[in-house]
Amino acid sequence: MTYKIVAHPDYSVAVPAGHRFPMPKYVRMSQRLALDDPWLADRLVAPRLAERSWLLRAHTPDWVDAVLSANVAAADERRLGFTVDAPLARRARAATGGTLLAARLALEDGFAANTAGGSHHAHHAGGAGFCVFNDVAVAARVLHDEGAVRRVMVIDLDVHQGDGTADVLAGDPDMFTLSVHCRANYPARKQQSSLDLALDPDTGDAAYLALLEQLVPTVLDRHRPDLVFYNAGVDPHVDDRLGRLALTDQGLLARERLVLHHCRQRAIPLAGVMGGGYDQDLDRLVARHALLHVAARELFG
């Protein structure tokens, strides 16, 4: 088996100096994969920008049109954490298109990954927490409406709750949202996912992995999804400045192996998205995000 990696030059755009969102990590990620291994470089593919009709599967027309016209209210920009201009709107469309393409490729090959995505704080009516459009919710809705899948599962292991995904997909029996996150972290007001597990600060490798080893196979066997979206945020790392959990690099790699193994064992296609990670050292940060591909190469390469 082989798999593909979705990348786009517009995944990174200019942000003000000192902004705490590490925007350059996205292009740096695809560059690292291409330089580290020619095998991976041959599997980089570019997505289409998300169409307005796709975005409307998850978001209100008012929000979609405000972003696409770069005419977002100041209060909404403060909630988002970005000034919305044409390049940022294009970036959000590219990342969303990338997650949809990764999902389509996963349905063909068993696994694919987007080198962006995981914007899980974007709600139905607007963005928040650096997340403009909820790429996973958009992709899940598009594929479901097309009849490509019926049951979809989101496994969100970013350190922050996937509140926007829970909001967008709430009430749909075909959509199961799982969020494992730090209880004492953003957002202050949590939403109700299909299943939430809130961990205490400083939870480390042993307790975290023991929990997942019980949890992941149980939810997969109980709900039998046709497709899994995996938010592989690396902000549970002990050194992440927005984290508060205590995973090591070895713990993150074990986590990636665990999730991918249980999906592959059940022949469930998995689409990976990058999610959060906020180390100020870009090389360290990108190396953590690349652990998903270390595990994927072992299982799907």
SETI-614680 format. One record per residue (C-alpha): residue number from 1; residue in one letter; x, y, z. Coordinates in steps of 0.001 Angstrom, whole numbers. Layout:
<robas>
> n;res;c1;c2;c3
> NUM;a;X;Y;Z
...
</robas>
This chain:
<robas>
> n;res;c1;c2;c3
> 1;m;0;0;0
> 2;t;1030;3607;-552
> 3;y;-499;6852;569
> 4;k;-540;10494;-460
> 5;i;154;13749;1367
> 6;v;-1808;16911;567
> 7;a;92;20205;523
> 8;h;-407;23697;-900
> 9;p;1887;26760;-999
> 10;d;-917;28944;360
> 11;y;-1091;26997;3635
> 12;s;1260;29633;5053
> 13;v;531;33358;4781
> 14;a;2078;36425;6387
> 15;v;1059;37252;9962
> 16;p;2293;40106;12164
> 17;a;5703;39663;13767
> 18;g;5404;38057;17171
> 19;h;2010;36458;16456
> 20;r;1708;33334;18572
> 21;f;236;31245;15767
> 22;p;3166;29463;14046
> 23;m;1972;29997;10486
> 24;p;5264;29013;8782
> 25;k;5012;25457;10091
> 26;y;2716;24387;7256
> 27;v;5015;25049;4341
> 28;r;7981;23965;6481
> 29;m;6191;20663;7049
> 30;s;5797;19819;3372
> 31;q;9381;20913;2741
> 32;r;10643;18647;5516
> 33;l;8755;15655;4178
> 34;a;10053;16236;659
> 35;l;13652;16702;1812
> 36;d;13688;13856;4302
> 37;d;12560;11182;1901
> 38;p;12197;11182;-1903
> 39;w;9527;8513;-1466
> 40;l;7362;11045;360
> 41;a;8158;13839;-2094
> 42;d;6649;11764;-4890
> 43;r;3385;11542;-2974
> 44;l;2738;15255;-2414
> 45;v;-468;16378;-4141
> 46;a;-2179;19791;-4242
> 47;p;-5864;20360;-3474
> 48;r;-8462;22601;-5065
> 49;l;-9581;25592;-3060
> 50;a;-12787;24854;-1195
> 51;e;-15875;26019;-3053
> 52;r;-18507;28187;-1412
> 53;s;-21057;25374;-1733
> 54;w;-18787;23072;290
> 55;l;-18303;25643;3041
> 56;l;-22052;26110;3368
> 57;r;-22391;22462;4439
> 58;a;-20873;23489;7784
> 59;h;-21190;27276;8085
> 60;t;-23776;30016;7756
> 61;p;-23897;32061;4534
> 62;d;-23160;35197;6556
> 63;w;-19872;33810;7863
> 64;v;-18784;32233;4593
> 65;d;-19478;35362;2582
> 66;a;-17832;37659;5141
> 67;v;-14626;35609;4929
> 68;l;-14649;35198;1149
> 69;s;-15115;38957;701
> 70;a;-12570;39746;3469
> 71;n;-15226;41802;5221
> 72;v;-15230;40313;8732
> 73;a;-16385;42415;11674
> 74;a;-13725;43543;14130
> 75;a;-15318;41601;17003
> 76;d;-15260;38420;14919
> 77;e;-11611;39018;14038
> 78;r;-10758;39350;17725
> 79;r;-12481;36043;18423
> 80;l;-10628;34484;15513
> 81;g;-7219;35907;16372
> 82;f;-6491;37056;12804
> 83;t;-7249;39998;10569
> 84;v;-9102;38488;7641
> 85;d;-7715;39593;4291
> 86;a;-7734;37955;864
> 87;p;-4622;35788;1474
> 88;l;-6007;34474;4775
> 89;a;-9352;33687;3129
> 90;r;-7510;31835;362
> 91;r;-5493;29943;2952
> 92;a;-8669;28832;4738
> 93;r;-10131;27619;1445
> 94;a;-6914;25776;573
> 95;a;-6708;24032;3945
> 96;t;-10358;22993;3759
> 97;g;-9965;21730;218
> 98;g;-6900;19854;1413
> 99;t;-8782;17985;4110
> 100;l;-11512;17008;1671
> 101;l;-8904;15746;-803
> 102;a;-7098;13823;1950
> 103;a;-10381;12158;2883
> 104;r;-11084;11168;-717
> 105;l;-7581;9734;-1024
> 106;a;-7940;7880;2279
> 107;l;-11071;6199;962
> 108;e;-8977;4950;-1969
> 109;d;-5712;4059;-201
> 110;g;-6593;3505;3463
> 111;f;-4685;6555;4684
> 112;a;-3864;10075;3547
> 113;a;-2885;13239;5379
> 114;n;-3269;16956;4954
> 115;t;-263;19119;5909
> 116;a;-2735;21633;7347
> 117;g;-6258;21370;8732
> 118;g;-7724;20531;12086
> 119;s;-9394;23940;12507
> 120;h;-11675;22535;15173
> 121;h;-12644;25791;16922
> 122;a;-14581;27118;13913
> 123;h;-18282;26943;14765
> 124;h;-21319;26890;12527
> 125;a;-21768;30664;12753
> 126;g;-18157;31847;12862
> 127;g;-14488;31269;13459
> 128;a;-12524;31293;16700
> 129;g;-9146;30358;18111
> 130;f;-7184;30763;14834
> 131;c;-9742;28592;13005
> 132;v;-11602;30165;10062
> 133;f;-13496;27229;8516
> 134;n;-13980;23846;10144
> 135;d;-12263;21788;7463
> 136;v;-13071;18398;8996
> 137;a;-16771;19191;9406
> 138;v;-16944;20538;5841
> 139;a;-15269;17436;4425
> 140;a;-17433;15094;6489
> 141;r;-20613;16802;5307
> 142;v;-19584;16900;1649
> 143;l;-18685;13211;1548
> 144;h;-21796;12229;3487
> 145;d;-24067;14256;1224
> 146;e;-22430;12696;-1841
> 147;g;-23072;9218;-485
> 148;a;-19356;8402;-381
> 149;v;-19659;7567;3343
> 150;r;-22458;7147;5844
> 151;r;-20883;6905;9299
> 152;v;-18027;9304;10063
> 153;m;-15890;9485;13195
> 154;v;-13682;12369;14290
> 155;i;-10885;11370;16661
> 156;d;-9569;14669;17996
> 157;l;-6444;14377;20133
> 158;d;-5452;18044;20015
> 159;v;-4908;19346;23561
> 160;h;-7876;21727;23180
> 161;q;-11454;20524;22956
> 162;g;-12870;20240;19446
> 163;d;-15708;22562;20374
> 164;g;-16430;23836;16887
> 165;t;-16590;20343;15402
> 166;a;-18950;19292;18174
> 167;d;-21114;22339;17432
> 168;v;-21266;21841;13664
> 169;l;-21916;18092;13737
> 170;a;-24200;17992;16792
> 171;g;-27395;16032;16465
> 172;d;-26352;14041;13406
> 173;p;-26461;10313;14247
> 174;d;-24057;9530;11402
> 175;m;-21347;11797;12850
> 176;f;-19451;10720;15976
> 177;t;-17102;13259;17555
> 178;l;-14509;12184;20105
> 179;s;-12384;14793;21865
> 180;v;-9596;13934;24317
> 181;h;-8217;17179;25697
> 182;c;-6879;18999;28745
> 183;r;-9739;20106;30973
> 184;a;-7954;23300;32082
> 185;n;-7437;24838;28672
> 186;y;-9097;26764;25852
> 187;p;-11979;27080;25195
> 188;a;-13349;28170;28535
> 189;r;-16861;27215;27450
> 190;k;-16811;23632;26193
> 191;q;-19324;22112;23797
> 192;q;-20699;18581;24042
> 193;s;-19042;16139;21688
> 194;s;-20431;12647;21209
> 195;l;-17769;11661;23731
> 196;d;-15478;14010;25672
> 197;l;-12593;12950;27876
> 198;a;-11067;15849;29792
> 199;l;-7632;15060;31198
> 200;d;-5953;16677;34177
> 201;p;-2984;18963;33536
> 202;d;398;17200;33467
> 203;t;-1045;13879;32301
> 204;g;1949;12056;30828
> 205;d;2712;9267;28392
> 206;a;1800;6232;30480
> 207;a;-1658;7334;31614
> 208;y;-2487;8925;28259
> 209;l;-1538;5898;26178
> 210;a;-3236;3444;28539
> 211;l;-6449;5442;28163
> 212;l;-6228;5485;24363
> 213;e;-5446;1771;24176
> 214;q;-8806;1089;25792
> 215;l;-10749;3927;24212
> 216;v;-9844;3847;20513
> 217;p;-10686;201;19738
> 218;t;-13846;450;21819
> 219;v;-15301;3427;19939
> 220;l;-14245;2039;16554
> 221;d;-15920;-1300;17230
> 222;r;-19034;275;18707
> 223;h;-19667;2838;15962
> 224;r;-18017;1160;12929
> 225;p;-17301;4307;10912
> 226;d;-16759;4282;7166
> 227;l;-14115;6991;7590
> 228;v;-12096;8464;10451
> 229;f;-10770;12009;10529
> 230;y;-7816;12140;12905
> 231;n;-6787;15480;14392
> 232;a;-3174;14735;15312
> 233;g;-2429;17963;17167
> 234;v;963;17838;18887
> 235;d;135;20452;21528
> 236;p;-252;17765;24263
> 237;h;3573;17816;24283
> 238;v;5178;18756;27589
> 239;d;7063;21667;25991
> 240;d;4142;23149;24051
> 241;r;3449;26693;25212
> 242;l;-353;26343;24833
> 243;g;-632;22767;26040
> 244;r;-562;21793;29762
> 245;l;-309;18034;29219
> 246;a;3038;16236;29459
> 247;l;3561;13928;26489
> 248;t;7070;13360;25150
> 249;d;8129;12867;21537
> 250;q;8119;9118;22203
> 251;g;4601;9348;23616
> 252;l;3334;11234;20579
> 253;l;4857;8650;18229
> 254;a;3264;5833;20238
> 255;r;-56;7670;20026
> 256;e;180;7931;16229
> 257;r;1056;4253;15909
> 258;l;-1855;3312;18169
> 259;v;-4518;5264;16278
> 260;l;-3281;4213;12844
> 261;h;-2875;579;13880
> 262;h;-6413;224;15198
> 263;c;-7920;1825;12100
> 264;r;-5848;-256;9703
> 265;q;-6572;-3451;11653
> 266;r;-10283;-2817;11016
> 267;a;-9792;-1616;7410
> 268;i;-11213;1813;8300
> 269;p;-9846;4613;6078
> 270;l;-8187;7409;8033
> 271;a;-7584;11017;6958
> 272;g;-5060;12837;9119
> 273;v;-4986;16596;9746
> 274;m;-2231;18512;11544
> 275;g;-4084;20268;14343
> 276;g;-2350;22408;16945
> 277;g;1271;22765;17944
> 278;y;2835;25947;19309
> 279;d;6492;25391;20105
> 280;q;8462;28524;19247
> 281;d;11222;26383;17743
> 282;l;9852;25563;14292
> 283;d;12264;22700;13696
> 284;r;11205;20941;16888
> 285;l;7555;21631;16142
> 286;v;7633;20320;12588
> 287;a;9539;17230;13751
> 288;r;6654;16478;16121
> 289;h;4057;16909;13396
> 290;a;6135;14613;11176
> 291;l;5745;11769;13689
> 292;l;2374;10992;12103
> 293;h;4249;10213;8896
> 294;v;6837;8119;10704
> 295;a;3997;5931;11948
> 296;a;2158;6003;8613
> 297;r;5254;4967;6696
> 298;e;5610;1942;8990
> 299;l;2008;840;8412
> 300;f;1068;2137;4968
> 301;g;4357;2735;3164
</robas>
